Amino acid sequence: MSDERWPFDQPRNCASISLRSIVFEGAPILHITHDLDDHSWQFLGLDDAREADACVISLEQAIALDPSILEVADLAPGWHAWRSAVEAPWCRAESRPDTSNG
């Protein structure tokens, strides 16, 4: 894919968060977040993620793991996308603000 056709708002080598189970064990990407504060991307499963399981990958590596994430490359900052299974369509919604900080 040429740089002119790169669909994400961040460069190919942008550091993104994923999980060891996805990167090293082949678990599916079922939840994607595009953070509002810094426009970062996270490629996760549906279960609650533990910080100890996090790992850093590039956007380009995420596409290599699952090319279907290109379908949500236009996801607006502050939104997330999810699906129930790899063969299911992506759903999208605005993320709820984190109110746990008080």
URFENUR-V853303 format. One record per residue. N is the residue number from 1. RES is the residue in one small letter. PSI is psi in degrees with one decimal (999 if undefined). OMEGA is omega in radians with two decimals (* if undefined). Layout:
n=N res=RES psi=PSI omega=OMEGA
n=N res=RES psi=PSI omega=OMEGA
//
This chain:
n=1 res=m psi=125.2 omega=-3.11
n=2 res=s psi=158.5 omega=3.11
n=3 res=d psi=-30.6 omega=3.13
n=4 res=e psi=-27.7 omega=-3.11
n=5 res=r psi=4.0 omega=-3.12
n=6 res=w psi=119.9 omega=-2.97
n=7 res=p psi=-12.8 omega=-3.09
n=8 res=f psi=158.0 omega=3.11
n=9 res=d psi=0.8 omega=3.10
n=10 res=q psi=157.0 omega=-3.13
n=11 res=p psi=163.8 omega=-3.13
n=12 res=r psi=-38.0 omega=-3.06
n=13 res=n psi=12.2 omega=3.13
n=14 res=c psi=128.7 omega=3.10
n=15 res=a psi=129.7 omega=-3.14
n=16 res=s psi=159.9 omega=-3.13
n=17 res=i psi=137.0 omega=3.00
n=18 res=s psi=-165.8 omega=-3.11
n=19 res=l psi=148.3 omega=3.11
n=20 res=r psi=-37.5 omega=-3.13
n=21 res=s psi=-29.7 omega=3.10
n=22 res=i psi=-49.1 omega=-3.03
n=23 res=v psi=-41.3 omega=-3.01
n=24 res=f psi=-17.9 omega=-3.07
n=25 res=e psi=-2.6 omega=3.07
n=26 res=g psi=15.1 omega=3.07
n=27 res=a psi=151.1 omega=-3.08
n=28 res=p psi=150.8 omega=2.97
n=29 res=i psi=116.4 omega=-3.10
n=30 res=l psi=-8.7 omega=-3.14
n=31 res=h psi=129.8 omega=3.13
n=32 res=i psi=133.7 omega=3.03
n=33 res=t psi=145.1 omega=3.06
n=34 res=h psi=101.5 omega=-2.96
n=35 res=d psi=140.1 omega=-3.12
n=36 res=l psi=-39.9 omega=-3.00
n=37 res=d psi=-41.3 omega=-3.09
n=38 res=d psi=7.7 omega=3.12
n=39 res=h psi=19.7 omega=3.12
n=40 res=s psi=162.9 omega=-3.11
n=41 res=w psi=146.2 omega=3.05
n=42 res=q psi=135.9 omega=-3.11
n=43 res=f psi=107.3 omega=-2.91
n=44 res=l psi=-179.9 omega=2.97
n=45 res=g psi=-170.5 omega=3.14
n=46 res=l psi=-23.9 omega=-3.13
n=47 res=d psi=159.1 omega=3.05
n=48 res=d psi=131.5 omega=-3.11
n=49 res=a psi=141.7 omega=3.04
n=50 res=r psi=138.3 omega=-3.12
n=51 res=e psi=-34.1 omega=-3.13
n=52 res=a psi=-20.6 omega=-3.13
n=53 res=d psi=-3.0 omega=-3.09
n=54 res=a psi=149.1 omega=3.00
n=55 res=c psi=159.8 omega=-3.09
n=56 res=v psi=131.3 omega=3.06
n=57 res=i psi=165.2 omega=3.06
n=58 res=s psi=162.2 omega=3.04
n=59 res=l psi=-39.9 omega=3.14
n=60 res=e psi=-38.3 omega=3.08
n=61 res=q psi=-36.9 omega=3.11
n=62 res=a psi=-41.9 omega=3.11
n=63 res=i psi=-38.6 omega=3.11
n=64 res=a psi=-35.3 omega=3.11
n=65 res=l psi=-37.4 omega=-3.10
n=66 res=d psi=95.2 omega=-3.12
n=67 res=p psi=-17.6 omega=3.14
n=68 res=s psi=-15.5 omega=3.11
n=69 res=i psi=-15.2 omega=3.05
n=70 res=l psi=-24.8 omega=3.13
n=71 res=e psi=-21.7 omega=-3.13
n=72 res=v psi=19.7 omega=3.13
n=73 res=a psi=-22.3 omega=3.12
n=74 res=d psi=12.0 omega=3.12
n=75 res=l psi=126.3 omega=-3.09
n=76 res=a psi=147.8 omega=3.03
n=77 res=p psi=138.4 omega=-3.10
n=78 res=g psi=6.6 omega=3.13
n=79 res=w psi=164.7 omega=3.05
n=80 res=h psi=160.1 omega=3.12
n=81 res=a psi=147.7 omega=-3.13
n=82 res=w psi=163.6 omega=3.06
n=83 res=r psi=155.4 omega=-3.08
n=84 res=s psi=-23.3 omega=-3.13
n=85 res=a psi=165.2 omega=-3.10
n=86 res=v psi=-37.7 omega=-3.10
n=87 res=e psi=-5.1 omega=3.14
n=88 res=a psi=153.8 omega=3.10
n=89 res=p psi=154.4 omega=3.09
n=90 res=w psi=137.3 omega=2.99
n=91 res=c psi=153.6 omega=-3.10
n=92 res=r psi=148.2 omega=3.04
n=93 res=a psi=158.6 omega=3.04
n=94 res=e psi=138.0 omega=3.12
n=95 res=s psi=146.6 omega=3.05
n=96 res=r psi=142.6 omega=3.12
n=97 res=p psi=146.1 omega=3.09
n=98 res=d psi=112.6 omega=-3.12
n=99 res=t psi=11.3 omega=-3.10
n=100 res=s psi=-14.1 omega=-3.10
n=101 res=n psi=0.2 omega=3.00
n=102 res=g psi=999 omega=*
//
